[in-house]
Amino acid sequence: MHQQMCWLSKSSGDGEQILHLQTAPGQPWRPYTAFPQFSVLDYQIPGGSKGWGTYQKLLKTF
């Protein structure tokens, strides 16, 4: 199964990066929040990366 993760800037252009997922070849990269079946709550850490909890969860499944 094709699944990839990467950190990309938010569309707002503020420089903040969030986790993006690609679930099939040729599909666009989408924010992890677009995949409720994969995403978990973010850690409540000021300045923490958006999607870090989801990244850790998915990393264990790959």
Secondary structure, DSSP 8 states (H G I E B T S, - for coil): ---EEEEEE-TT-SS-EEEEEE-STT---EEGGG-TTT-------TT--BTHHHHHHHHHH-
